[in-house]
Amino acid sequence: VHALVIVFKHRPDVVLCNGPGTCIPICGAAALSGAVGWSGGRIIFCESIARVRRLSLTGRILYHLRLPTLFLVQWPGLKETLPRATYVDRLM
């Protein structure tokens, strides 16, 4: 519920998250806010560079719910198994 209050108060154009499970409620609230036209509703999820072979739990949840507008991975092997992901090499 607190995530809804934060998102509806600030109305972000983009939510950028990188993996902690605490981002799931924020992403859900941003998607809901975007669906009703209160904000941009764009969600960009960047999976950790430490995830070489498989996604984190947060990554799996968000990927299968199709919440992120852009799903970034930092290893080409992950891109091969995730057709909706975008491979970006190293971000840092």
C-alpha positions in Angstrom: 0.0 0.0 0.0 2.9 2.4 0.8 4.3 1.8 -2.7 1.0 3.0 -4.2 1.2 6.2 -2.1 4.8 6.9 -3.2 4.1 6.3 -6.9 0.8 8.2 -7.0 2.4 11.1 -5.1 5.5 11.5 -7.3 4.0 10.2 -10.6 7.4 9.1 -12.1 7.8 8.9 -15.9 10.3 6.0 -15.5 11.0 3.6 -12.6 14.6 2.2 -12.8 15.2 -0.8 -10.6 18.1 -3.2 -10.3 16.9 -6.2 -8.4 16.1 -6.1 -4.8 12.7 -7.8 -4.0 11.5 -4.6 -2.5 11.2 -3.1 -6.0 8.3 -5.5 -6.9 5.6 -3.4 -5.2 7.0 -0.2 -6.7 7.0 -1.7 -10.2 3.5 -3.0 -9.7 2.3 0.4 -8.5 4.1 2.1 -11.5 2.5 -0.3 -13.9 -1.0 0.3 -12.4 -0.4 4.1 -12.5 0.7 3.9 -16.1 -2.3 1.8 -17.0 -4.7 4.4 -15.7 -2.8 7.3 -17.2 -1.5 8.9 -14.0 2.2 8.6 -14.9 4.5 7.4 -17.7 4.3 3.9 -16.3 7.7 2.9 -17.9 9.7 0.4 -15.9 13.3 -0.5 -16.7 14.7 -3.5 -14.9 18.5 -4.1 -15.0 19.5 -7.6 -13.8 22.7 -7.8 -11.8 26.0 -8.5 -13.6 26.5 -11.2 -11.0 23.6 -13.2 -12.6 25.4 -15.1 -15.3 23.3 -18.2 -15.9 19.9 -17.5 -14.5 17.8 -14.6 -13.3 17.4 -13.5 -9.7 14.0 -14.2 -8.0 13.0 -10.6 -8.6 14.0 -10.8 -12.2 12.0 -14.0 -12.8 8.9 -12.5 -11.2 9.1 -9.3 -13.1 10.0 -11.0 -16.4 7.1 -13.5 -16.2 4.6 -10.8 -15.1 5.8 -8.7 -18.1 5.9 -5.6 -16.0 9.2 -4.0 -17.2 9.0 -2.0 -20.4 12.7 -2.7 -20.8 14.4 -5.8 -19.3 18.2 -5.5 -19.4 20.7 -8.3 -18.9 24.5 -8.0 -18.8 25.4 -11.5 -20.1 24.8 -12.8 -23.7 23.9 -16.2 -22.3 20.9 -14.8 -20.5 19.7 -13.0 -23.6 19.7 -16.3 -25.4 17.2 -17.8 -23.0 15.1 -14.6 -22.6 13.7 -13.4 -25.9 12.2 -10.2 -24.4 15.4 -9.2 -22.7 17.9 -6.7 -24.1 21.6 -7.4 -23.8 23.6 -4.3 -22.8 27.0 -5.7 -21.9 28.4 -4.1 -18.8 26.7 -1.0 -17.5 29.4 0.0 -15.0 
